[in-house]
Amino acid sequence: MNRKRPARRPKTTAQEGEAVVHALRTHQVDAIVGERHVSFVRLKQVEFELQNSRDQLRVLATRLELQRESERAEVAREIHDELGQSLTSLELGLAWLKYTVTLTPPVRAKLASMSALVRTTIRSVKQVAIRLRPGVLDELGLVKTLRSEAKAFTEHTGVECRFETNLRSVTCHRAGSIAVFRIVQAALTNVARHAHASRAVIGLMRRRNDLVVTVKDNGRGIARTLVAKPGACGVIGMRERALTLDGTLVLAGARGKGTTLTVRVPLSRVLITRGAALAP
């Protein structure tokens, strides 16, 4: 019987084997590098789109803030011109009655009470107009306006408020100074409403190339759960204003140790640094 001989295996030299292994390895490396390259390109594309979205959001926030301030200025003018003039006319009319008409003591007392109420209302109207449109920023500048705001806060709430700064003479961009003023204003409102504090400190400091704005109080401290909520205590509005200045906002508090609001923005977005100087 003829037995079939086993098929001969092809002879493979060591060099040929190394060549095959090298080819396989090279192919695998190329595949891995290709996948990583694709992933890298996609990641860069996502980063670009995210940055583009942030830039668009910043521009939108700036436009909304400018529109908001324009509307506030218009409302302030209407309140001051229309309501203020009407109240002034009413005050003059009451004064005319007091000195030209013979009045009985009860009527005279009532007239005096009405006159006092009208004067109080006129002061309230002026305060509302000032809060809607901080014209003092144009006249006094940011530093003096914040110092005045601290004094007014003490007078209105009874909470001792101090202003600290290492800026002596600065010139501010109007949009930047309004944004900083509004942030401080909102923070002080939170102190008056929620903090149950006896002291507060407003800080306006130059730190290298940044302007750091702080509002600290010694109140009960904001809870961490509230800090985590983006809409807590008007945080959204304050963050929007910080965003328009390419800045950051941090709100931190501890129970019984008070709350600190810190805003850090580039100097160039608020101050015209050519006139800036550090206080001695």
HELIX and SHEET records of a PDB file:
HELIX    1   1 ALA A   14  GLU A   78  1                                  65    
HELIX    2   2 ILE A   79  LEU A   83  3                                   5    
HELIX    3   3 GLY A   84  THR A  100  1                                  17    
HELIX    4   4 PRO A  105  LEU A  132  1                                  28    
HELIX    5   5 VAL A  136  LEU A  140  1                                   5    
HELIX    6   6 LEU A  142  THR A  157  1                                  16    
HELIX    7   7 ARG A  174  ASN A  190  1                                  17    
HELIX    8   8 VAL A  191  ALA A  195  3                                   5    
HELIX    9   9 ARG A  224  ALA A  228  1                                   5    
HELIX   10  10 ALA A  232  GLY A  234  5                                   3    
HELIX   11  11 VAL A  235  THR A  244  1                                  10    
HELIX   12  12 LEU A  267  ARG A  269  5                                   3    
HELIX   13  13 THR A  273  GLY A  275  5                                   3    
SHEET    1   A 5 GLU A 160  THR A 165  0                                        
SHEET    2   A 5 ARG A 199  ARG A 207  1                                        
SHEET    3   A 5 ASP A 210  ASP A 217 -1                                        
SHEET    4   A 5 GLY A 258  PRO A 266 -1                                        
SHEET    5   A 5 THR A 248  ALA A 254 -1                                        
SHEET    1   B 2 THR A 171  CYS A 172  0                                        
SHEET    2   B 2 LEU A 271  ILE A 272 -1                                        
END                                                                             
